[in-house]
Amino acid sequence: MDVLLISLSFLVLMIIGVPIAIALGISSVLTIYIFDLGMGMLGINFSSGIASFPLLAIPFFVLAGVILNKAGLARTIARLFELLVGRATGGLAMVAVCTCMFWGALSGSGPATTVAVGLILFVPMMKQGYDKSFAGALIANSADLSIIIPPSIALIIYGNITNVSVSALFVAGIVPGILTGLGTLIVAYLISKKRGYRGDTKRAPVGEIIKAFKDAIWALLAPVIILGGIYSGIFTPTEAAVVAVFYSLFVATFVYRSVSFNDFLHLLVDATVTSSVIMFIVVFAGIFTWATSVIGVVDRAAEFLIHISPNAIVMIILINLLLLVLGMFLDAISISYLVMPILIPVLVVFKVDPLWYGIIFISALAIGQATPPVGVNLFTAANLTGEPVDSIAKQAIPFVIMDVIILIILCMFPELSLYLPIKAGLYTP
């Protein structure tokens, strides 16, 4: 009865269009009230849900991404890649994927990457004859890399829930992120070749490439500084987020001179709004998880999963299928808080490495950002292009299939995720 009550309240609120954070909050309050868990626990859980040092990295990384976007670094990156790979078949498609990969290492957010890259490349892609829906699907899917390639907000959330080192998660996400990006490039190339999307016919002068590299050097240095500092142990991911803010302010103010004091105030507001949305989901999802845990739903769900099959491989496959389905309806942060408390005891029973599974978990959730009906990147791309979401979703199918193939490869070869963090001394299996 308790599972039915919680599920129905949450599903009804979602169906009528209530935002996910509010739906989780209302369902949590109803659960606390009906099962007499003490309404006073609501405030305690609200404050404790965000009173976490690792979570401080989220607003700082969001602010750094907003500042760097305002500084125009996405445009400089796109220009450099255009000169380097623009002559290839589907040149601008390649540029879009490469730019999304790199910008994902600065923003940590799929929708933010979709907007930043889309505003720069949609118009040029249309001028070269690319289909609008294909362009939207390409950028929406490429932006999925933002939650795999570090620094990733989703990886921070996973580390906070499971107590796995965020530094190790960041380093573990590098190879899977690059591998996923290469898969996207292959699909983009094959489709471009089939449809006749040609690249630039003129070879870029060496001097122009050097100038573009000089313009983009500050953007190229950002992930090197952030990840290099974490990799070398100079600072933690949270400290790295603060460093990223100061670095972005220096670049925007003194190098590109594109951000004034008034601009900075507006950027603070934008970053605050974005961070608040994320943190509200974190808080209410945490309360929801606590309430369901107290009344025993989490334990019963974990026991149910454990008894489905004694085979760890079968269990991983079933969980990944569940994540792919959930990704069609919920965002990555909500799924993390709703599912991981159930999965933690399951992973312990089957002796699954939590760091390795963290990359699998986030990679599966990344696919959901470009799958309907609630793929946030798809809706963002639809707003930018003016194309229907279902039209963009159809064009995204080949990319989603490739992402699933990469997910299977990551499941088959754990060393792809574990080698770098172990080599760096950040993790011991």
N, C-alpha and C positions, 0 to 999 in steps of 0.2 A: 504493500500500500504506500509506503514512504517513497519508494522509487517511482511509482506511478504518479504520485502527487508532484514531486519535484520535476519530473520529466514533462508532465503536462503543462505545468505553470510556465516552465521555460520555453517549451515549444509554442504554446499559444502566444506568448509575448513576442517571440521571434516572427511568427506568421503575420501578426498584425503590424509589423514594422518597427517595433520598439528596438532602439539601439542595443547591441549585445551587452555592453557594460550595465545598462539600466535593467535589462532582462535578468542578468545574473544577480544584480542587487535585489530586485523585487523577489525573485525566487528564494534568495538567501534569507531575506527578512521573513517571508512566509514560513519557511522551514524552521527558522529559529522560534517564531511565535507559536506555530502549531505544535511543535515538539517540546515547547517550553524549555528551550536551551538557555534562556536568560537574555533579554534584549540588551542588557548592559555589555554583553560580549561583542555586540556590534561595533561599538566605538573602540574597544580594545583591539579587535581584529583589524579595524580600519587603519588605525595608526601603526600597528605592528606589521601590517602588510607591506608598507612602504618604508619602514624604518630599517633599511638594509643598505649597507655600504656599497655592495656591488650594483644595486639599482640606481645609485647616484650617477652611474656612467650614462644612463639613458638620456636624461635631459641635456647633459653636456655634449654627447655625440650628436644629438638632434640639433643643438645650437650650432655646433661646428659645421654640420652639413648645410644648414640654412645660410650661414655666413659665406661659406665657400661657393655656394650656388649663386648668391648675390654678387660675389666677386667675379663671376663669369668663368670659373675654372672648368666647368663642364664644357663650355664652348671651346676653350683652348685644347682640351683633351680630344674632343671630337675633330677639331681641325688637324691635329697631329696624326690621328689615326686615318683621317681622310687622305692625307698626303702619303701615308705609308701603305695602305691597303686599298685605297679608293679605286685603283685601276683594275682590281680583280673582278671576276664575274660577281655581280651582286655587290659591288663595292660599297655602296652606302649601307646595305644590310650588314656587311662585315663591320663597318664603322659603328653602326648602332650597337651591335653585340659587344664589341671591344670597349666602347664607351660605357655601356651599362656595367660591364664587368669591373671597370676601373672606378666608375662613380659609386658602385655598390660598396667599394672599399672605403668610401668617404662618407656616405649617407647612412648606411645600415638599414635603409627602409625601402621596400619595394615601390610603393606609390610615389615616394619622393624621387626615386630614380626614374620612374616612368615619366613624371612631369618634367624633370630637368633635361632628360635626353630627348623626350618627345617634342618639347618646345623648340629644340635646336634642329632636329633632323626630320620631323614630319614634312615640313614644307619642301626642303630639298628632295626628299624621296618622292613626293608627289610630282615635282618638276621633272624627275627622271623617269616617270612612268610607272612607279610602284603602285600596286593596288592599296587603297587606303586601309582596308581591313587587314591586309597582310602586314603592312607597316605597323599598325596598332598591335597586332598579335605578336609580331617579332619583338617590339620594345617591351610589351607587357611581360612576355615570357623571359626575356633577357634580364629584366629587372628583378626576377625571382632570385637571381644570384646575390642580391643585396642582403638576404638573410642567411646566406651560406658563407660568402666571403667575409672575413672579419674586417672591421669591427661590426658585429651583428647584434642588433637588439634582441633578436630571438635567442641567440646563443647566451646572452647575458641572463635572460629569463630562465633558460634551461639550467644554467649553472647555479642560479639562485635557488631553484626548486630542489635540485638534486645534490647540491653541495659539491659539484664537480668544479675543478679549477677553471675559471673563465679564461685565464691566460692559455691553458692547455687547449680549451675548446677553440679559441681564436686560431691558434697555430694548426690545430687539427683540421680546420675548415679550409685551409689554403689549397691543398691538392684537390679535394673534392670540388671546391668552387671552380678551380681552373679546368678540371675534367668536365664539369657540367657546362662551362662556357664553351669548351671545344666542341662538345656535342651539339650545342646550339648553333655554332658556326657551321658545322657540317650540314645541318638541316637547312640553314639559311642559304648556303651555297648551292645545294642540290635544287631547292625550289627556285632560286634565282636563275640557275642555268636552264631549268625546264621552261621557265616563263620568259626568258630572254632579257632579264634585268642586267644590263651591261654596266660596267664601271666607267670611270673617266678614260677618255681616249688619249689624253695628253700625259706625258710623264712629268712629274713634279720636279722642278729644278732642285738641285742639292742645297743651294742657298736658302730656298724657301722652306725646305724640310728642317734645316738647322735653325732657322728663325722660329718655326713653329715649335721645335723642341725647346728652345730657350723660353718661349712664352709659356710652355706647359710644364717647365721644370719644377715650379712651385707646387703644382698639382701632383706631379709625379713623386715629389718628396714627402707629401703628406702621409700616405700609407707606410712609407719606409720608416719615417720617424715614429709613427704610432706603433706599428708592429715590431719594428726593430727594438724599440724601448721595452716592449713587453717580452719579446723573444730573449733579449739579453738580461732581463731581470732588473732593469733600471727603474721601471715603475710598473704598478699594477694596471689592469684595464681601466679602473676608475680614475686613477691618476693620469693615464693615457688620454682619457676623455677630456680632462682639464687642459692637458698639454695641447690637445687638438684645438680647443677653443682659442687659446692664446696664439697658437700658430695661425689659425684661420684669421684672427683679428689682425695680426701683423701683416699677413699677405694682403688682406682686403684693404687695409688702411694705408700701409706704407709702400707696398709693391705695386698693386693695381690701382690704388687710390679710388676705389669704386664704392666705398662705404663711408658715409659721413656719420656724425653723431646722431642726427635724426633718423638716418637709415638704421643705425644700430638699435635704436629704441623700437622701431617697427619689427626688426628681426627678432628682438627679444620677445615681443608679443607673439609673433608667429611660432617661435620655438616653444613658448609657454603653452600655447593652445595645443600644439601637436603632442608635447610631453604630457599634458594633462589628460588628453584622450587615452594615451597609452597607460598612464598610471591609474586612471579610473578603472580600466579593464583589469589591471593587475590587482587592485584592491578588491573589487567586487568578485572577481574570479577566485581570489584567495579566501574571501569570506564564504563563498559558495562551497569551495572545497572543504573548508573547516566544518561547515554545517553538515555536509553529507558524510564527512568522516566520523563526526561525533555520533550520528545516528546509525552508523555501521554500513552505509552504502558502499563506501570505498573498499572496506575489507571484503564484503561479499562479492563485489565486482572483481577484485583481485583473485579471490579464491576460485571464482567461476573461470577466469582466464587460465589459471594454473592447471585446472582439471580438464581443460579442453583437449590438450595433447601433451604427452610427456616429451615430445621432440622439440628442442629449442628452435630448429630451423623452421618447422611448421608454425611455431608460435610467432616468430619474427615476421613471417609472411602474412599471417592473419592480422597482426597488429598494424603492419604497413598498409594493408588493404583498408583497415578501419581508419587510419590516418588520412588516406587518400579520399575516402568518402567524407569524413568530417571536414577536410579542407575545402570541400565544395560549399560548405554552409557556415563555417566559423573562421575567424582569423587565427593566426599562428599563436598569439599570446593566450587567447582564451582556451584553445585546445591544449596548450602546454599546462595550464593550471588545472584544467578539467581532467586530463588524461594521465599526466605524469604521476600524480599521487597513487593512482591505481597501478601504474606500470612498475613503479619502483620495487615493490615486493616481488613482482613477477620476474623482473630482471635479476634480482638476487637469487631466487629459486633456480633459475635456469643458468646462473653464473655468466650473465651477459655483461661485457665490459661497458660501464656507463659512459665513458668518454666516446668510445666507438659508436655506441647506440645514439649518443647525443647528435652526432653528425647525421646518422641515418634518420633520426627523428625530425631534425630541422630540414633535411633535404626533402623528406616526404611532405612536410608542411609547405615548403616553398612551391611545390607543384600546385598546391591548392590556391595560390595567389593568382593563377591564370586559368582556373577552371570554374565554370559557372555552377550554380547561380550567384554565388557571392565572392567571385574572384576580384579582390580589390584592385589589382593591377588592370584587369580587363575593364572595369568601370572607369578607372582613371584614363585609360587609353581611349575609351569610347567618348568621354567628355572632351578630350583634346581633338579627336578626329571628326567627331560628329557622326560616326558610324554606329549602327545598333550593336549592342553587346553580343547578341547571338551570332552576328556576322563575324565579329572579331574572334569569338570563341571557336567557330568552325575553322578559321585559319590557324588557330593555335594548336589544333589537334596533333599535327606532326611533331611540334616542339614538345608537347606533353608526353608523347610516346617516347621520344628520345630521353626526356628527363626520367621516365620510369626505367628505361634501359640502364641509364647511369646509376640510378638508385639500386638496381639489382647488382651491378658491378661493385658498388660500394659495400653491399651486403656480403658479396662473395669474397672480397679481398679487404679485410679489416686493416691491413698494413697501409693502405692508401690514406687512411685517416690517422693512424697511430704512429707512423714512422717519425714524422717531424717532431711532435711533442715529446716522444721518448728520446729522440736524438738530442733535443734541446735541454733535456733534463727537467722538463716541466711536468712529466707524468711517469709514474711507475705502475704498470699493470698489476 
